[in-house]
Amino acid sequence: MRSWAAQPGTTAGLVVLVVNDHLLKQTWPGLVTGKLSDFAGPPQAPLPPPS
């Protein structure tokens, strides 16, 4: 099993978060770029290990 950092969803979310924060928010600030960060950010936090 791959680590959480190697999962495609985690990688895609990280790319979206970085592009959104460093490019899109400065170019087109507003509701959409704010919500994009809200949805792209949480998948970057790893889940606690199973018991």
Buried (B, 14 or more C-beta within 10 A) or exposed (E): EEEEEEEEEBEEBBEBBEEBBEEBBEEEEEEEBEEBBEEBBEBEEEEEEEE
